[in-house]
Amino acid sequence: MKEYDFTSIELKWQSKWEKDKIFEVEKDSNKKKYYVLEMYPYPSGKMHMGHLRNYTIGDTFARFQRMNGYNVLYPMGYDSFGLPAEIAAIKKGIPPEEFTKKNITSFKADQKRIGYSYDWRREVSSMNPNYFRWNQWFFLKMLEKGLAYRKESMVNWCPGCNSVLANEQVISGKCWRCSAVIQPKFLSQWFFKIREYADELLDKLDTLDWPEKVKIMQKNWIGRSEGSTIDFEVEGTDQTLAIFTTRSDTIFGVTFMTMAAEHPWCADWVKDTEYEEEYQQFYEDVMQEDRYQRTAEDTEKKGVFLGKFAINPLTGNKIPIYAGNFVIYEYGAGAVMAVPGHDQRDFEFAKKYDIPIKIVIQPFDGYKLNGEKMSRAFLDDGILDESEEFTGIENRVAINRIEKKLNKLGKGGPIVNYKIRDWLISRQRFWGTPIPIIYCKDCGTVPVSYENLPVELPNDAIFGKSGNPLEHSKTFMNVKCPKCGKKARRETDTMDTFVDSSWYFLKYTSPQLADIPFEKEDVEYWGPVDQYIGGIEHAILHLLYARFFTKMSRDLGLHNFDEPFKALLTQGMINKAHPYCENCRKFLPASYNKDGEWEGEYNQEKETCNTCGQKYILKSAKMSKSLGNTLSPGPIIQEFGADTARFFIMHGANPERELEWSDSGCSSDNKTLLKIWDTITAQPSATRYKDDVYDEYIRFRLNRMIKKVSNFYQIKLIRDALNEIIGFNDIIKRYIDMKPNKKLLRESKENILLMLAPITPHLCEELWKFMNKKGYISLASWPDYDEALINESIEKHWLAYENVIEDVKNIQKLIKLENPEEIQVIIADNWKNDFISKMEIHVKDGKNFGDLMKIAMQNPDWKRYAKLIKNILGKISKNPDKFAAPFENQDDEYNFFIQNICLLESDIGFKISIIKETDSDEKKKNNSLPGKPALIIR
């Protein structure tokens, strides 16, 4: 028997694939294309199990489609700009480029060791000047089209780092790096007009084969709503609050306005007034709160009066303006009109600060509400009250009429609003794409010319000082104005790294081009991506930005498709058992210091929590750096090989489900691969060329396996596919010892390998060669199945056979009898076949138990079996879908089992007797049904 030396086998075939360039592809008009892509990774240095799962799923799909005759584009690249490299430059004094290149080299080595079938010629890296120059090119094109603009925007400003932070980097109102209190600050920032595409981004979602959850998340993020704008002038100023509302019918019930505490007008209004001190304290308190938790229903509503009043445009009434903690500046105008009679949040606020509650919608039933006596807001529809000429009208009907009046007065009107905001791309960081803009005192904002792209990052940047390192680089900052030639300065903001990942899938189609982003002919042949794979955490930002970029580049005439990714698979998380303290109600992080000494929050030897001293339990938790429970594929590959790692990751759970990591599971799957290895390499002691009865079963199982596995691959249920292959391998393993049909045995072995090749390619290549097959199995054709060999009649016969095996095993477990001395298989009498075949039509018509019993008793031949028929119909009523006779009659079923008795004994592992019900004295013979024999085990 050939030995399975996985390391030498895997390295050998990886070398051969690379030498013969078998995964390199070009356009081919004679072949159907298929574009498979995983979200390209940030090169953190080493792969973890999440990476392994993501890329193994993608490689499996790519290999499967390649074997199905598709011209498969399957590239890889690296999202290599980003904050971690900049932090490393500050902490370790390593230039970001050097740090990142080293990580890419390490990461890529891990990917190659696992045997992914990438076309490595197409590799891209976002830090490469030939890549990010096109970020800058797109920026300039959008600037020309009016899709890029600059304006003042509120950002998370860290005074300690002297830089802007992303929302994710603000922890409890403080900087994640230096713990300084974050200040909202207005800075001039660059934006892309993603809102221009809001309608199309929303409408096209329904054309995509994406998880419904992701589509709902994007719909909610875009947040299209039809409503009204209402202009409230601020008394004593020339300022107007343009409020968006879907409830203009309640305008007559507005009794106060609420502003976001961080709205710049608030600070202006209270400056040098009696309200300044209280507002300033309130503002500081609000800034400590989580920005998004502030809007939660259960958050306590707080506010302060700002000493200003707004004017209701329809009543002329003065409305006090408050700063509130439950309004966010980025949403709408950063202000809301408050109607406490008909909004619960406003109601709670009004009650707390003794603000009048006015009821302007009364119930349809005529009951008169009183705002002073109410315990909660009235949220239902009804009839308008105290609403001037609109009083007495149903509130929903009044909306359109009120909008018309506002429009006539020039104070508002109907509008479609979107929750989504234009994309702020400015980042005050070094390690990103420089924004190609120059500022001149005389000429203003001047774009860098196309011929001077790319604007590259300088080599003399100094890290560790406050602020953006680009601001300390004179060679970068100081330039001449392209228009007038006078002294000018560069824009020092770099682009959000999401810009890099918003079009990389287009660049893969023409990765080496230097004069245009990508070739139109290439991108239209390969695009859009047929199957995209990545985590659901990217459902909003990356996937939305990529859709925007695709539509924008289409409108630039660069290609002709609307969407970047036809189908999306979001793989499930990988979980692992981890210490959990029930007393402290938390998972206990594991960690080591820089010297490798344990600093975790639990005692490994005593198995106790360090905080409370109680014993911890092991509980499933998502693998994460914060818990310290992440794993690298390296040790698994070293112990079991890359194919075992791949097999486990695909067999542990179907791609979209959560996967529970287990060391024993990995070991078990390694044993499964060894069994398959043994099956393929095993040689029978004798073979034959003529068919016998066993061969019908083998052909049935072989063709059924091909059909089911092919379908499972198509619908991405890979675990189910592997279970089918494993089951068939077990059958062939037994078949080898039964003087098998030589041709059929070889065909079966070949198909096991073909079915398994997308998941364990190294093992399959080695065994393909062992079987003296020509060429690479990776390039072999996916097998077809013969439907005639899995027709309904044959399938029913063999399903009855498999049910007997399963029933015997279940009974053995139930009666706890491992080694029975006798097993009888009792075949149902002919009258039962006649009964079931004649009653089948009534069952399918949905007749109930009583009706079926009446119909049965009308047949004189069946009356003497009334008690048995009652039992049979009772079983049928529980599972009517299985009500069918798989055999023509008792003799047909009896002969089938007699012909296959040797095979059945081999599968069960014990001697058995096949007996007709009419020849049996056993009381349990009455339990027999057509296709489901009664069983006696003792």
Helices and strands as residue ranges (DSSP letters): H 6-20, E 33-38, H 49-67, E 71-73, E 77-78, H 83-92, H 96-114, G 120-122, E 124-125, H 129-144, E 148-158, E 163-165, G 167-169, E 170-171, E 174-175, E 183-192, G 194-197, H 198-203, G 204-207, H 212-222, E 224-234, E 240-245, G 248-253, E 256-260, H 264-270, H 276-287, G 293-295, E 303-311, E 318-324, E 335-338, H 344-353, E 361-362, E 383-384, G 388-390, H 395-409, E 412-418, E 423-424, E 426-427, E 437-440, E 444-447, G 450-452, G 469-472, H 474-477, E 478-480, E 487-490, E 494-495, G 500-502, H 504-507, H 520-526, E 529-533, G 536-538, H 541-555, E 565-569, E 574-581, E 586-587, E 602-603, E 608-609, E 617-622, H 633-640, H 642-651, E 659-660, H 663-681, H 693-714, H 718-735, H 742-756, H 761-770, G 777-779, G 787-790, H 792-815, E 823-827, H 830-844, H 849-857, G 863-865, H 866-878, G 880-882, H 890-899, H 901-908, E 913-916, G 917-919, G 923-927, E 934-937
